[in-house]
Amino acid sequence: MPDVLSLRAALLDWYDAHARSLPWRAPPGAKAKTDPYRVWLSEVMLQQTTVPHAAPYFERFTARWPTVGDLAAVEDAELMAAWAGLGYYARARNLLACARAVADEHGGVFPDTEAELLALPGVGAYTAAAVAAIAFDRAANVVDGNVERVMSRLFAVETPLPAARPELRRLAALFVDAHRPGDWAQALMDLGSGVCRPRSPSCDRCPLAFGCEALKTGTPERYPLKTKKAERPRRQGHAYVLIDGAGRVALVRRPDKGLLGGMAGLPTSDWGAAAEFAPPVAGSWRAAGSVEHVFTHFSLTLEVHVAAGEGGDFLWTSAEQAANALPTVFRKALERALGTLSRWERA
């Protein structure tokens, strides 16, 4: 069994010297509390998203909506447009629901306990623990994928994921302490993302190498063990890019519920094993190739079609504005159509 106290002290010493400078983070050992709004916003954005990709969004959001009350007051469509490109759009809907609950039910002040945070809309166990630890200095067990990987290697856990998760959470809890809980949580995140990486871990730079059971085996990258995933299903669909005489693109508002709910998008067919070509308006539709996109639970091939036309019950938007407001899958389709138009015009 690794020496928990020695490992904890070693990691905090390492964090004091090597902590990443991030726009939502206070320096190690800072006495002033970090704004819970900024911690919460960053944690929601970082779910399934890398730090380099999320950071510019965080800075734009906090400049535009500096408080949770400001965010709570925004229109749904405006928020969804600002979120475009971050993916996993249910997070954006949950973000707005949570901000409104904090504004309406808590006077614009985030609750400071893990249990109260967990009761907010869209806040799960990880986010509640992270906000409690980082913003309110609560001794909370903050466990994400990085922490699971560190624990699986420190203790050479032979149970594969996802079955190992309860055990990994129990092991992580051994390190939870009232002394610098926020710094501890962030130190683990930094270690997992920069040193104890999924592939090619930098064990020679790891402050915990002296107590790592996986390193002793000679193959630390073997951990965490994983159950083989089932192959991701593939779906097909059609995307329709309708452009008027002013160069504007026809968009639609997707239903509030379901995939990409509430987002602006291109008109499309249903997405399934096969898809019928049924454009939203009659016209001289030309094939513009296809695009591929991977969602969490399936892969999608969209056949892109482009035509000139006007009118209709659409949101007419400039191509530039559309590219900035569309989710990635539709932006790919739009770029494919516009690129094809340019080639046709040159031909």
N, C-alpha and C positions, 0 to 999 in steps of 0.2 A: 504493500500500500504506500503510495507516494506521501511524502511529508507535506500535508496541506498548508501548515503555517509557513514553512520555508518557501514553498512555491508561491504562496500569496504575496509574501514580502518581496520575492524576487521579481514577480511580474509588475508590482506597483513601482518598484525602483526603475525597472525598464521603461514603464510608461512615463514616468517623470522625465526621462531623458529622450524618449522617442515618440511621444504622442503626436498623432497627426493634427495639423491645424485645419479645422473644418469650420465653416461659417455658422454652424449651430452649436458649437462646442465651446465651453469655458476651458481655460488652461488647467493642467493637472494641479490639484491642491487648491484651486480657487475657493475662497470663502463665500463669495457672492453666489447665490443660487442662479442656475441657468433658467431662463424664461421657459416655463412648461409648454407654452404655445410653440416655441421654436423646436423644443425637443420632440413634442408630439408630431408636428408637421414633418420634421426630418425623418422620423421613424416610419411614418406612413409612406413617404416618398421612397424610402430605401427598401421597402418590401419588394423583392424581385427586381431591384434596380441598383445599378452600381453607383458608387459615390460620384465619379466624374460625370455621369449622366444626370444624376439627381441634383447636384449642387447648383447649376445655373437656374433650374426651376425653383429651387428653394430661395435663391436670392431674388428672383423676379416676384415670387409670391409674397415674400416678406416686405419687399419694397412697395408692392401694390396694396397689400393688406397687412399692415404691421401688427395688428392685434387679432385675437380670435373673434372679437366683435365685428371688426371690419370684414373678415372672411364670412362670418355668419350672414351678413347683409347682402352678399353678392347674389346675383341671379344664377340659377342653375346652369343655363346655357353659357354664361360668361365663364363660370368656373370650369366647365367641361372643355371649353375652347382653350383655356389657359393650361389645362392638364394634357392636352393633345401631345402625343409623342412619348409620354411616360408609361403608357400601357396599363394593363390590369385596371380597367376603368371603374370597376366596382369600388376601388379605393377612393376615387374622386367623389362618388356619391356618398360613401361613408364619411369622407372628410367633411362634406358640407352638413350632413346630418349631425355629426358630432359637434361641429362648431356651433350650430344652432342650439343644440342641447346645452352646451356650456353657457352660451349667451342667455338663453331663455330660462334655464332651470338653476343655473349656478351663478347668476349675476356677472357673467363674463370672466369668472375665475375658475381655473381648473381645480377639481378636488385633489387633495394631496395624499390620499391613501390608495393602495393598489386595488382594494375592493371597490371603492367608489369610481375609480378610473375604469375598471372593468365593466361597470354598469353603463358606461357611455356607449352610444350607438357606434358600431364598427370597431370598437377597441377590444382587441383580443388579449390573451394572457401575456404575450411577449411585449406588446406596446404598453400595456398597463404597468408591467414590471419595469420597463425601460424608463418611462416617465417618472414613476415613483422613485427609482434609484437616482437617476441623473438630475432631475429637476428638484426633487424634494428630499434627497439624501436618505431615502428609506432603504432598509436592508431587504432588497427584493432579488429574487432569483431570475435573472435576465438570460434567457436561453434562446438563441437563434441557431442557424446552421453553422456559423463559425464556432460558437461555443460547443455545439454537439461534436464537431470535428476535434476540437482541442481536448475535450474530455475523453472521447473515444481513444485518442492516442495516448494521453497521459496514463490512462488505466488499461490500455490494450483490450478494449471491450470486444468480445468475440461475437456478441449478438448483432445480427445485421439490422440496419435501418429498413423500414421504420419501426420494427418491433423493439429496437433498443432505446427508443426515445424516453420511456419512463425511467430506465436505468441511468441514462445520461443526465436527465434532469435531477435525479437524486444525487449523482456525483457532483454536479455543478453546485448543488445546494450546500455541499460540504464547505465551500469557499465563501459563502455569503456571510457577511459580517457588517456590523454597524459602523466600522471604521472605513471611511471613503468608499461607500457602496457604489456611488456614481462613477468614480474613477475606475473601480474594479470592473464594472460592466463594460466601460469603454476600452479598458486595457485588453480585456478578452477579445473584444471585437477587432481591435487593431492587430493583435497577435494572430488571430485567425485569418484576417484578410491579407496581411502583409508578410507573415513568416510561416505560420502553420497552414500553408495553402493546400488546396485539394490535391494538386499535382506538384511535384518537385518542392516539398517543404524545405525551407532554409534552416535545417536543424543546427547548423553551425552558428547561426545568429540567434537562436532561441534561448531566452532567459530561463526556460523551464526544462531544457534538455537534460539537466542533471537528474531530474526525477521522472523522465518520460519512459514508461514501460514499452511503448511501441518502438521507440528508438533502440531500446535494448534488443529487440527482435531482429534488427537490421533492415526491416522493411516498414518504416513508419507510414509510407504512402499507401500501404494496404488498408489502413483504417481511415474512416469508418467503413466497415463492411456494409454492402448494400444488397438488398434483394433485387433480382433482375426485374426491370420494369417491363410491363407489357408494351408492345409496339403501339405508337400513337396512331389513332385512326386518321384517315385522309378524307377530306371533303372537297367537293367541287362547287364552283359558282360562277356567275357572270357579274361583271361590274360595268356600268354604263356611264360614259363621260359625255355629257351633252354640253355643247359650247355655243353661246349665242354670238351675234354679230359684233358685240363689243368685247369678245374674248372672255366673257364671264362663264363660270362653270355652274351647272345645276346641282345643288346639294339637297338632301332631305334630312329631316330630324328623325333619328332612330327612336323606336319605342323606349319608354323609360325603363322597362324591365327587359332583361335578357342581355346578351353579349353586346358590348359597346352601347349600352342603354343610355339614352339621353344625348348621345353624341351626334354631331353633324357627320354625314357620310355621303358617299356616292349612292345613287340608286343601284340596287343589286337584286339578283334572284335570291331564292332560298339557297342555303348551303347544305348539301347533302351528298350521298353517294353518287348522284347524278343531278344535273341541273338543266332546266329548260331555258332556252334562249327566248326571253320575253321582255323586250325593251320597254321602258316606261312610256315612250311616245313613239309614234311611227316616224320613220326617217331613213336616210341612207346610212345605215350603221356599217362601219368598217372595223374589221378585226385589228387589234393593236398588240397582239401577243398576250402573254400571261404573266402573272406575278405569283410568287410563293410567299406564304406567311405561316408562322408557327404560333399557335395559341397554346395555352396550358394543356388542354385536353385533346387537341386535334391539330393536324396540319391542313392548310387550305391552299388550293390552286384556284385563282380567279382568272378567268378569261376576260380580257379587257376589250371593250368596244367603244368607238367614238363616233359622234355624229354632230352635225350642226342643227340648231333648232332654237326656238324661242317660246315664251309663254309657259303655261303649265303651272302646277302647284309646287313650285320649287323655291329654294333659297338660292337666289342668284348671287354669286360671289366671285370676285376677281380670282384668277388662278393663283396669284401670290398669297392672298388672304386664305384661300382654300388650303393651300399647301401648309400654311402655318397652323390652321385650326383642325385639320383632319387627323384622326388616328393613323398610325403608321401603315396599316394594311391599305387604307384608302389613299394615303399619300403615295405609296408605291404605284398603285393603279393609275393615279392621276399623272405621275411623272412618266409612266410608260406611255400613256395616251399622248401627252404633250410632246414627248420625244419622237413618237411615231409621226405626229403631225408635222414636226419640223423636217423629218426626212422626206415626207410626201411633198412638202412645199419646195424642197430643194430639188426633187426629182424632175 
